[in-house]
Amino acid sequence: MPVEISAIICTRNRAAFLEKCLCGLIKQTLNSDRYEIIVVDNGSTDNTPEILFKFADNPLVHVVTEPIAGLSRARNRGLKEAKSLYVGYIDDDAVPCERWLEAALEAFQGSNPEPDWVGGPVTLEWEVEKPVWINEELSAPLGWVNWGDSPRPLTASEWLIGANSCFRKDCLEKFGGFDERLGRKGSSLLSGEEIQIKKKIEATGGMLYYHPDVTVRHFVPAARVKTSWFYRRYFWGGVTDCYMKKTFLNDCSVENEVQLPVNSFQSRMTRLLGNIFYATGLSFSVTKTIHARIYISYVCGWLFGIVQWSKNIELTKQS
């Protein structure tokens, strides 16, 4: 029987988590001749090779090296190596449920029309107790996803994330894979490549499908529950959204179909001024102060993104 789905892990210097992820993939309920595991080592300098050596004799596990750093680049390398009709991406610090791949195939093959992208819940495994100021909205950047207990197509306002994503391979190939101008690179928290794929799927009449049995656990280290991480994460969120708008406007395949959100100048200024006030701490609410500073970090990131994009365009013209 040919391989039906490829489980792809893109990893870079995350040896401490990688073994758990691989063990979870090896223990899948799906028959082992129906799937493969592809590990894309994106230039690790830690003891990742030692971890991978433990699985050298397992015929399910295939390791490839992608020396050029970048999550989108690594994902595209995994896509190129896959021998299947479907590809499933999971973060190296996540652990899949035992039915992860089997449930994904059921969603693809049992739905009419067939989805382009299948995903499911992502639960969070906290290293330390969750602070009270991290609400449902702020759990999303940490990877949390839950759209209920019933399988169904997602609406335009709902989303899936790369930590738990299965695609029809031909869908990703049609779009040229993930945009390598976006996504994590080195120490930056640039993202957006997943949202861009979502918009392209929707713009071409495709579908995202949620299945509650396509589940993974995502680890949240203590460093990510600090306010400093959220300020940095939302700063890069602003950069990402700026770059996203630029890439959509320069992509002829979606420029007439993707509708970017537009708010009036007056409402945006009112919101900004309100958050500047709360950011001072004068409201005597720690939660409001933190949330306001997170918002201002996002605005600063957007402005930084405008400047950086302009610089990149000028450098391109000069070269």
C-alpha positions as CSV (number, residue, x, y, z in Angstrom):
1,M,0.0,0.0,0.0
2,P,1.5,3.4,-0.9
3,V,2.1,6.0,1.7
4,E,-1.0,8.1,2.2
5,I,0.2,10.9,4.5
6,S,3.6,12.3,5.6
7,A,4.1,13.7,9.1
8,I,6.6,16.5,8.9
9,I,8.5,18.0,11.8
10,C,10.7,21.1,11.1
11,T,13.2,21.5,13.9
12,R,16.1,23.8,14.8
13,N,17.9,23.5,18.2
14,R,14.9,21.9,20.0
15,A,16.4,18.6,20.9
16,A,14.8,18.7,24.4
17,F,11.4,18.4,22.8
18,L,12.0,16.5,19.6
19,E,12.2,13.0,21.0
20,K,8.7,13.2,22.6
21,C,7.2,14.4,19.3
22,L,8.8,11.6,17.4
23,C,7.7,9.0,19.9
24,G,4.1,10.3,19.6
25,L,4.3,9.9,15.8
26,I,5.7,6.4,15.9
27,K,2.8,5.3,18.3
28,Q,0.0,6.3,15.8
29,T,-3.0,4.1,15.4
30,L,-2.7,4.4,11.6
31,N,-1.1,1.4,10.1
32,S,2.7,2.0,9.7
33,D,2.7,1.3,6.0
34,R,0.2,4.1,5.4
35,Y,2.4,7.0,6.6
36,E,6.0,8.3,6.9
37,I,7.7,10.7,9.2
38,I,10.0,13.4,7.8
39,V,12.3,15.4,10.1
40,V,13.7,18.5,8.5
41,D,16.7,19.6,10.5
42,N,16.9,23.3,9.8
43,G,20.6,23.8,10.7
44,S,20.6,22.7,14.4
45,T,23.7,23.2,16.4
46,D,22.6,21.5,19.6
47,N,22.4,17.7,20.2
48,T,19.6,17.2,17.7
49,P,21.7,14.7,15.7
50,E,22.1,12.5,18.8
51,I,18.3,12.4,19.2
52,L,17.8,11.6,15.6
53,F,20.4,8.8,15.8
54,K,18.2,7.0,18.2
55,F,15.6,6.6,15.4
56,A,18.1,5.7,12.7
57,D,16.9,2.1,12.5
58,N,13.2,3.0,12.4
59,P,12.0,2.7,8.7
60,L,9.2,5.3,9.4
61,V,11.7,8.1,10.1
62,H,13.4,10.0,7.3
63,V,15.8,12.8,8.1
64,V,16.7,15.6,5.7
65,T,18.8,18.7,6.3
66,E,17.8,22.2,5.2
67,P,20.8,24.4,5.9
68,I,19.1,27.7,5.1
69,A,17.3,28.9,8.2
70,G,13.6,29.7,8.1
71,L,10.5,27.8,9.1
72,S,8.8,28.4,5.7
73,R,11.9,27.2,3.9
74,A,12.0,24.0,6.1
75,R,8.3,23.3,5.6
76,N,8.7,23.6,1.8
77,R,11.7,21.2,2.0
78,G,9.5,18.7,3.8
79,L,6.8,19.2,1.2
80,K,9.2,18.4,-1.5
81,E,10.4,15.2,0.2
82,A,6.9,13.9,0.9
83,K,5.9,10.8,-1.1
84,S,2.2,11.0,-0.1
85,L,-1.1,12.7,-1.2
86,Y,-1.4,14.5,2.2
87,V,1.1,16.2,4.5
88,G,0.7,16.8,8.2
89,Y,2.8,19.5,10.0
90,I,3.5,19.4,13.7
91,D,5.7,21.6,15.8
92,D,8.8,19.9,17.4
93,D,7.5,21.0,20.9
94,A,4.1,19.4,20.4
95,V,2.9,15.8,20.9
96,P,0.1,14.3,18.8
97,C,-2.7,12.2,20.1
98,E,-2.5,8.6,18.9
99,R,-5.3,9.0,16.3
100,W,-3.8,12.2,14.9
101,L,-3.0,10.9,11.4
102,E,-5.9,8.4,11.2
103,A,-8.4,11.1,12.1
104,A,-6.9,13.5,9.6
105,L,-7.3,11.0,6.8
106,E,-10.9,10.3,7.9
107,A,-11.6,14.0,7.6
108,F,-10.0,14.3,4.2
109,Q,-11.6,11.1,2.7
110,G,-14.9,11.3,4.5
111,S,-15.8,14.9,3.6
112,N,-17.5,16.1,0.5
113,P,-16.1,18.3,-0.9
114,E,-12.7,17.2,0.2
115,P,-11.0,19.9,2.4
116,D,-7.7,21.5,1.5
117,W,-6.6,21.9,5.1
118,V,-7.5,19.8,8.1
119,G,-6.7,20.6,11.7
120,G,-8.1,20.3,15.2
121,P,-7.7,21.3,18.8
122,V,-4.4,22.4,20.3
123,T,-4.3,22.1,24.1
124,L,-1.6,23.9,26.1
125,E,0.8,22.2,28.5
126,W,2.1,24.8,30.9
127,E,5.5,24.6,32.4
128,V,4.4,27.1,35.1
129,E,1.0,28.3,36.2
130,K,-0.8,30.5,33.6
131,P,-0.9,34.1,34.7
132,V,-4.4,35.6,35.2
133,W,-3.8,38.3,32.5
134,I,-3.5,35.6,29.7
135,N,-7.1,35.4,28.5
136,E,-8.5,33.3,25.6
137,E,-7.3,35.8,23.0
138,L,-3.8,35.8,24.3
139,S,-3.7,32.0,24.5
140,A,-4.0,32.0,20.6
141,P,-0.4,33.2,20.0
142,L,0.8,30.4,22.3
143,G,-0.9,27.9,20.0
144,W,-4.3,27.3,21.6
145,V,-7.1,26.3,19.3
146,N,-10.6,24.9,20.1
147,W,-13.6,25.2,17.8
148,G,-15.8,22.7,19.7
149,D,-16.5,19.0,19.7
150,S,-18.1,18.6,16.3
151,P,-16.3,18.0,12.9
152,R,-17.2,20.9,10.5
153,P,-15.9,23.3,7.9
154,L,-14.5,26.5,9.4
155,T,-15.8,30.0,8.8
156,A,-13.7,32.8,7.5
157,S,-13.2,34.2,11.0
158,E,-11.9,30.9,12.3
159,W,-8.4,29.5,11.8
160,L,-6.0,26.6,12.2
161,I,-2.3,26.8,13.1
162,G,0.9,25.2,11.8
163,A,1.5,23.3,15.0
164,N,-1.4,21.0,14.0
165,S,-2.0,21.2,10.2
166,C,-2.7,18.6,7.5
167,F,-3.0,19.6,3.9
168,R,-3.7,18.1,0.5
169,K,-0.2,18.1,-1.0
170,D,-1.4,19.3,-4.3
171,C,-3.1,22.3,-2.6
172,L,0.2,23.6,-1.2
173,E,2.1,22.9,-4.4
174,K,-0.5,24.9,-6.3
175,F,0.4,27.9,-4.2
176,G,4.1,27.3,-4.4
177,G,4.3,26.1,-0.8
178,F,4.7,28.6,2.1
179,D,5.9,32.1,1.4
180,E,9.5,32.2,2.4
181,R,9.3,36.0,2.9
182,L,7.2,35.2,5.9
183,G,7.5,32.8,8.9
184,R,10.1,32.4,11.7
185,K,13.7,33.1,10.8
186,G,16.4,33.0,13.4
187,S,15.4,34.9,16.5
188,S,12.6,36.9,14.9
189,L,9.0,36.0,15.6
190,L,7.8,36.9,12.1
191,S,4.8,34.8,11.1
192,G,1.9,35.1,8.7
193,E,2.7,32.3,6.2
194,E,-0.2,30.2,7.5
195,I,-2.7,33.0,7.3
196,Q,-1.5,33.7,3.8
197,I,-2.2,30.1,2.8
198,K,-5.6,30.3,4.5
199,K,-6.5,33.4,2.5
200,K,-5.4,31.8,-0.8
201,I,-7.4,28.6,-0.1
202,E,-10.5,30.7,0.6
203,A,-10.0,33.0,-2.3
204,T,-9.9,30.0,-4.7
205,G,-13.0,28.3,-3.2
206,G,-11.3,25.8,-1.0
207,M,-12.1,24.8,2.5
208,L,-10.5,24.5,6.0
209,Y,-12.0,21.7,8.1
210,Y,-11.9,21.1,11.8
211,H,-12.0,17.7,13.4
212,P,-11.9,17.4,17.2
213,D,-9.9,14.1,17.0
214,V,-7.0,15.7,15.2
215,T,-5.5,16.8,18.4
216,V,-2.0,17.8,19.7
217,R,-0.6,19.0,23.0
218,H,1.7,22.1,22.7
219,F,4.3,22.9,25.3
220,V,4.4,26.4,26.8
221,P,7.7,27.1,28.5
222,A,8.0,29.6,31.4
223,A,9.7,32.2,29.1
224,R,6.5,32.5,27.1
225,V,4.3,33.5,29.9
226,K,6.4,36.6,30.7
227,T,5.1,40.0,29.6
228,S,8.3,40.7,27.7
229,W,7.7,37.7,25.4
230,F,4.1,39.0,24.6
231,Y,5.4,42.5,23.9
232,R,8.0,41.0,21.5
233,R,5.5,38.6,20.0
234,Y,2.9,41.3,19.3
235,F,5.6,43.6,17.9
236,W,6.4,40.9,15.4
237,G,2.7,40.4,14.9
238,G,2.5,44.1,13.7
239,V,5.5,43.5,11.4
240,T,3.8,40.4,10.1
241,D,0.5,42.1,9.4
242,C,2.3,44.9,7.6
243,Y,4.2,42.3,5.5
244,M,1.1,40.3,4.9
245,K,-0.7,43.3,3.4
246,K,2.3,44.0,1.2
247,T,2.5,40.4,0.0
248,F,-1.2,40.2,-0.7
249,L,-1.1,43.4,-2.7
250,N,1.8,42.2,-4.8
251,D,0.3,38.7,-5.4
252,C,-1.7,38.9,-8.6
253,S,-3.5,35.6,-7.8
254,V,-5.2,37.0,-4.7
255,E,-5.1,40.8,-4.9
256,N,-8.6,41.1,-6.3
257,E,-10.1,38.5,-4.0
258,V,-8.6,38.9,-0.5
259,Q,-10.4,41.5,1.6
260,L,-8.1,43.0,4.2
261,P,-9.8,44.4,7.3
262,V,-10.2,48.2,7.2
263,N,-11.0,50.4,10.3
264,S,-11.6,54.1,10.1
265,F,-8.7,56.4,11.1
266,Q,-10.8,58.0,13.8
267,S,-11.6,54.6,15.5
268,R,-8.0,53.5,15.3
269,M,-6.8,56.8,16.9
270,T,-9.4,56.5,19.6
271,R,-8.2,53.0,20.4
272,L,-4.6,54.0,20.3
273,L,-5.1,56.9,22.7
274,G,-7.1,54.8,25.1
275,N,-4.3,52.2,25.2
276,I,-1.6,54.8,25.7
277,F,-3.5,55.9,28.8
278,Y,-3.9,52.4,30.1
279,A,-0.3,51.6,29.3
280,T,0.8,54.3,31.8
281,G,-0.6,52.2,34.6
282,L,-2.9,55.0,35.8
283,S,-5.9,52.7,35.6
284,F,-4.6,50.7,38.6
285,S,-5.4,47.5,36.7
286,V,-2.4,45.3,36.0
287,T,-4.3,43.3,33.4
288,K,-5.5,46.5,31.5
289,T,-1.9,47.9,31.7
290,I,-0.4,44.7,30.2
291,H,-3.0,44.4,27.5
292,A,-2.5,48.1,26.5
293,R,1.2,47.7,26.3
294,I,0.8,44.6,24.1
295,Y,-1.4,46.6,21.8
296,I,1.1,49.4,21.6
297,S,3.8,46.8,20.9
298,Y,1.7,45.7,17.9
299,V,1.4,49.2,16.6
300,C,5.1,49.8,16.9
301,G,5.7,46.6,15.0
302,W,3.4,47.7,12.2
303,L,5.3,51.0,11.8
304,F,8.6,49.2,11.9
305,G,7.3,46.8,9.2
306,I,6.5,49.8,6.9
307,V,10.0,51.1,7.2
308,Q,11.7,47.7,6.8
309,W,9.6,46.7,3.8
310,S,10.5,50.0,2.1
311,K,14.2,49.4,2.8
312,N,13.9,45.9,1.3
313,I,12.2,47.2,-1.8
314,E,15.0,49.8,-2.3
315,L,17.7,47.2,-1.8
316,T,15.9,45.0,-4.4
317,K,15.8,47.8,-6.9
318,Q,19.5,48.6,-6.4
319,S,20.5,45.0,-6.9
